Amino acid sequence: TMFPAKLALSTLKRIHHGACYRYGPPSDSRVWKRKPKNQSAIWSSIRLLETQQNGRRRFSLSAATIVNSAPVHVQPYLRLMRLDKPIGTWLLYLPCTWSIALAANPGCFPDLGMLTLFGTGALLMRGAGCTINDMWDKDFDKKVSHTASRPIASGEISRMQALVFLGGQLSLALGVLLCLNYYSIALGAASLSLVITYPLMKRFTYWPQFVLGLTFNWGALLGWSAIKGSCDWSVCLPLYFSGVMWTLVYDTIYAHQDKEDDIKVGVKSTALRFQEQTKPWLSAGVNAEQTLPYYAVLTGIAMHLTNQIYTLDINKPEDCWKKFVSNRNLGLLLFLGIVVGNLWKE
């Protein structure tokens, strides 16, 4: 009685493997990006058969699983806000955690309520940013294999539906912002111009990653002001611009995955600007009154970034992705260093 299930499981795995890589892991980025639209459905079937075959249920709480478990008519909106790909939310959220932790009183943990509030805001604003990006890039996305299945480009969601959805996300984000002090409300509202214009930058400049850095690290300013009532620029500006440079590093690495497609559709990036000189470019940021654990972590982060840059293979998309996602752990490590360093204070 087990034979049909085993046969079906084997067949599905062969279909999935062939659809993704044909005869094996690719050496060419264009092959690596060629993913079928029904890939998640195939994997869902594989997991179901494996569960049936093993005679037990396996619990999975990945972001992709949550999205795939949602009602069918809701899934395009969750994919539009990239809920199935949380790395961007982490990279937007982490600078907020750094400044909230730095602003904590000596010997105290950071404000958990504020961390939760900013986490909610990061999720909503990252979703809003992705929605704006896909509304701007609909025609570009249609021309590239790995973005053609995005909800707006594929026609699952119209631009008007996306606009209404964007309004909902921004309204909820405004609700989060209004929980802060007046200074922080004004500071947070000022970032909206960056959120709206960033997706257009790749049409005009080879430095859209720098503009992304200005956008993604705004929380380094906002987190401090939310705790203290205003920014101490001697602390906030070095933290902010260090975050901008960090974003420039990891998003240039990310952009090397897409450089062939960027050339094809005529958009710009630092990956195309630096090309084979990427490593030298990425190799070329103290008044936070912190303690030994903080500076020890900074040393470790510097070593990690150095290793990340010098072991990077810019022509291997798998390696670019691996290096890119490792920055979540790097950001979490810095947050931990700030918290422990603050608890170290007398």
N, C-alpha and C positions, 0 to 999 in steps of 0.2 A: 504493500500500500504506500510505501515511502518513495517508490521509484518515480512516479509522475512528478511529485514535488521536487525531487532532486534534479530531474531532467529539466523542469521549468526554471528552477533556480540557476542551473548551469547555462541555459539558453539566454536568460535575461542578462546574466553577467557578461556573456559573450557579446550580446547586442550593445550593452552599455560600453564595454571596452572598445568595441569596434567603432561605435558612434563617436567616441571621444578621441581615440588615438589611432584608429585603424589597426596597425600591426604592432604597436608598442608605444612607449613614452616618446613624445616628439622631440626632435632636435631643432625643429623650425617653429618659430613663434606663431606663424600663421596657422599651422596645424594645431598647435596647443590651444589657440583661441576658438577653434571650431567646435563649439559645443551645441548639441541639439536642444531644441526648445523643450523637449519632453524628458530631459535628463533627470529632473527631480522626480518625475513620475516613475521612471524606470527604477531609480534607487528606492523609492517607496515600496515598489513591488518586490524588490529584492529583500528589503528588510522584513516585509510581511511574510514572505516565503521562508526566510531564515527563522523567523519567530515560530511559524507553524512547524517547521521541520525540527526545531530544537525543543518544541513542546513547552515553551515558556515565553512570557512577554518581557521585552526589554524596554526600559524607560529611557527616553531621550528628550532632552530639553534644549536642543540647539535652536538658534534663531530661525534657521531654515525650516526646522520641523514645526515650529510654532506657526510660521507663515503658511506652510503646506497644510496645516490642520485647521486653518481658518476657513470660513465659508467661501465658496468659489468666487462669489461676486465681490468679496472683500480683498482677496489675495492681490489683485493688480494694484490696489492702493497701498498695501503693505510693501509690495515690491518697489513701488514708485518712491516711497520714503526710505528704501533700502533697509527695511527692518530685518531682512534675511542676511544682511552683510553688516554686522555691528561694528566692524573695525573703525569705520569713520566716526561713529558716535563716541567710541572710546577716545579717539585722537582729539575730538572736540572737547570732551569732558575733562580730560586729564589736566590741562592748564588751569582749569577752574579749581580742581582739587589742590593743586600746588599752592595757589594763592590763598585759598581758604585755610589750608594747613599752616602756611607761613603767618597768617594773621591771628592764629590762635594764641591765647595767653600762655606765657611760659609755664611749662609743666602740665599743660592741658591737651587733651585730644581735640582735634578739629570738630566744629559744630556738625553733628550728624544730620540734623534737620536741614542745614544749609547744603550739605553735600547731596542729600536726597533731592532737594529743590533744584539744584543745578544739574543733577543727573536727568531729571525730567525735562528741564529746559534744553539740555544738549540733545536729547532724543528728538524733541519737537523741532528744534532749529536745524538739526542735521537733515531731518525729513523735509523741512521747508526748503532748505538749500538744494537738495536733490531734485525736488519738484520743480523749482525755478530753473535749475540746470537742464532738466529734460524738456521743459517747455521751450527754452532757448535753442536747444540742440536737436530738436525733432528731426530736421532734415539731415543733419550730420549723422545722427544715430542710425538712420535707415541705410546708410551706405557702408556700415561696418558690421561684420558678422556677429561679434559678441555684444553689440549694443542694439542690434535690430529688433531684439525680442523685448526691449524695455516697453513698459505699458503704453506710453504715448506714441513712440515710434511704431509700434506694432498695431496701433489702432484700438487696443483694449480700453483705453481711456482717451477721451477727446481733450483738446486744450481747455475747453470751457469747464469740463468736469475737473480737470487738474487745477484750474484757477479757483474753483469753489473749494476743493480739497485744501489748496494752499491757504485760502482764507481761514479755514477751520484750524489748520495747524498754527498759523500766526496768531489767531485769537486765543488759543490755549497757551501759546508761548507768552503772549501779553499778560495773561492771567498769572503766570509764574513770575514775570518781571514785576508786576504790581505788588507782589509780596515783599519786595525789597524797599530800601529807603529811596528818597527822592533823587539823591545824587546818582545812585545806581540805576534807577529807572532811566534817567537822562543818558547815562553812559551806555546802557544796554541798547536804547533806541538808536543811538548814534551808529551802532554796528550794522544796522539794517541796510544801509547804502552799500556796504561791502558785500553783504550776503546777496544782494540783487545783482551787482555789477561783476562780481568775480567770474561767473560763467562766461561773460563776454570777453574777458581779458585774453584768452587764447586766440582770439581773432586778430588782435592788434599787437601783442607783445610776446616775446620769447620768455617772459618772466611771470606767467600766471601763477606759478608755484609760490612766488614771493607774495602776491596778493592773497593767495589762499592762506599763507602764514599769518598775514595781518588779520584775516577773518577768523581763522581757527583758534588763534591764541588770545582773542579778546577777553576770554574768561579769566586770563591771568590778571587783567585789570579789574574786572567786574567782581571776582571772588573776594579780593581784598577790600574793595569799597563796600561790599555787602556786609562784611564783618565790622569794619572800622568806621564806616560812614563816609569815607573819601579815600582817594588814592595817596599813598606815600610814594611819590614818583621815584625816590632814590631806591626803593625796593621793586616797585611794580614795573618800571621801564626796563631795567636789566632783565627781569624775569620774562617780560613780554617779548623783547627782541631776541632773547635766547631761544624762546619758543618758536619765533618766526624762522630763525636759522635752522632749528630742528625740523620744522615742517618743510623747509626748502630741501633738506637732505632726503627725508623719507619720501616726499612726493616726486622728487626728481627720479629716485629709484623706481617708484611706481610708474612714472611716465615712460620709462624705458621699455615697459611691456607693450606700450601702445604706439611707439614711434613710427612704425610702418603705416599704421592706420591714420595717424596724425598727418603724415605726409600726403597720404591718399586724399584726405578730405580738405587739406589746406589749413590746418590749425597749427599753433605754435606751442612750444614747451621748453623748459630748461633742458630736458633730455636732448632735444634737437639743437639747442644752443650750445651745450657743452660737448655733445657727441662723445668721441673717444677721450676727450679731456675731462670727463665727468669726475673721475677720482681726484685729480689735482684741484678742480674747482671746489668740490665738496670738502676738501681738507682745509682751505684758506679761512665768547661770552661768558665788589661784593660788599653789599652793604645790608645783608639780611640778618646780621647778628645771630648766626646759627652756630651749631656746635659740631664736635668731631664726627658723629654718625652722618650728618648731612654732607660734610665735605668728603667723607669716605665714599659715600654713595655717588657723589659727583665724579670722583675719580674713577669709580667703576663704570659709570655711564660714559665718560670720556673714552675709556678703553673699549667699551662696547661699540660706540660710534666709529672709533678708529678701525676696529675689526670689521664692522659692517661695511664701511667704505672700501677698505683695501682688499676684502675678499669678494666684493661684488663682481658678478659677471653680468655686465650690462646687456649682453646679447643672449641671455638665458632667462626667459620670462619666469620660469619656476623659481629661480634664485632671486629675481627682483621681488616677486611676491613674498617669498619667505623672509627676505630682509625687511620689506615694508611692514608686514604684520608683527614682526618682532618689536616694533616700536611701541606697541601697546604695553608690553612687559617692561620696556625701558621707562615709560611714563609712570607706570605703577611703582617701579622701584624708586623713582625720584620722590613720589608721594610718600612712600614708606620712610625714605630717608629724612624727609622734612618732619614727619610725625615723630619719629624716634629722636631726631635732633631737638625738637621742641620739648619733648618729655625729659630730655637730658638736662635742660636748663634748670637752674635753681630758682 
